[in-house]
Amino acid sequence: MTTKRANTSPPQQQWIAVAAYYKALSRGFTPHNAQQDWLEAEQELSHYSQLAPKKIGLITLRRA
């Protein structure tokens, strides 16, 4: 499976790492799923960031 990796900043990477950890925790840390957990967390971050308002200076823009 080929996936496009997101360019992420350190805070985004930390969010992804924490989300992936909780995914692993929820399935009892079964082996061989770390990459899938990470990819799912990246997808969730992408989804949530599209929903969040974008701030530019003092103006907040919402995506339609």
Contact map, one row per residue, 1 for C-alpha under 8 A:
1110000000000000000000000000000000000000000000000000000000000000
1111000000000000000000000000000000000000000000000000000000000000
1111100000000000000000000000000000000000000000000000000000000000
0111110000000000000000000000000000000000000000000000000000000000
0011111000000000000000000000000000000000000000000000000000000000
0001111100000000000000000000000000000000010000000000000000000000
0000111110000000000000000000000000000000000000000000000000000000
0000011111011000000000000000000000000000000000000000000000000000
0000001111111000000000000000000000000000000000000000000000000000
0000000111111100000000000000000000000000000000000000000000000000
0000000011111110000000000000000000000000000000000000000000000000
0000000111111111000000000000000000000000000010000000000000000000
0000000111111111100000000000000000000000000000000000000000000000
0000000001111111110000000000000000000000000000000000000000000000
0000000000111111111000000000000000000000000010000000000000000000
0000000000011111111100000000000000000100110010000000000000000000
0000000000001111111110000000000000000100100000000000000000000000
0000000000000111111111000000000000000000000000000000000000000000
0000000000000011111111100000000000000100100000000000000000000000
0000000000000001111111110000000001001101100000000000000000000000
0000000000000000111111111000000000001000000000000000000000000000
0000000000000000011111111100000000000000000000000000000000000000
0000000000000000001111111110000000001000000000000000000000000000
0000000000000000000111111111110011001000000000000000000000000000
0000000000000000000011111111100000000000000000000000000000000000
0000000000000000000001111111100000000000000000000000000000000000
0000000000000000000000111111110000000000000000000000000000000000
0000000000000000000000011111110000000000000000000000000000000000
0000000000000000000000011111111000000000000000000000000000000000
0000000000000000000000010011111110000000000000000000000000000000
0000000000000000000000000000111111000000000000000000000000000000
0000000000000000000000000000011111100000000000000000000000000000
0000000000000000000000010000011111111000000000000000000000000000
0000000000000000000100010000001111111100000000000000000000000000
0000000000000000000000000000000111111110000000000000000000000000
0000000000000000000000000000000011111111000000000000000000000000
0000000000000000000110110000000011111111100000000000000000000000
0000000000000001101100000000000001111111110000000000000000000000
0000000000000000000000000000000000111111111000000000000000000000
0000000000000000000100000000000000011111111100000000000000000000
0000000000000001101100000000000000001111111110000000000000000000
0000010000000001000000000000000000000111111111000000000000000000
0000000000000000000000000000000000000011111111100000000000000000
0000000000000000000000000000000000000001111111110000000000000000
0000000000010011000000000000000000000000111111111000000000000000
0000000000000000000000000000000000000000011111111100000000000000
0000000000000000000000000000000000000000001111111110000000000000
0000000000000000000000000000000000000000000111111111000000000000
0000000000000000000000000000000000000000000011111111000000000000
0000000000000000000000000000000000000000000001111111100000000010
0000000000000000000000000000000000000000000000111111100000000010
0000000000000000000000000000000000000000000000011111110000000110
0000000000000000000000000000000000000000000000000111111000011110
0000000000000000000000000000000000000000000000000001111100011110
0000000000000000000000000000000000000000000000000000111111111000
0000000000000000000000000000000000000000000000000000011111111000
0000000000000000000000000000000000000000000000000000001111110000
0000000000000000000000000000000000000000000000000000001111110000
0000000000000000000000000000000000000000000000000000001111111000
0000000000000000000000000000000000000000000000000000111111111100
0000000000000000000000000000000000000000000000000000111100111110
0000000000000000000000000000000000000000000000000001110000011111
0000000000000000000000000000000000000000000000000111110000001111
0000000000000000000000000000000000000000000000000000000000000111
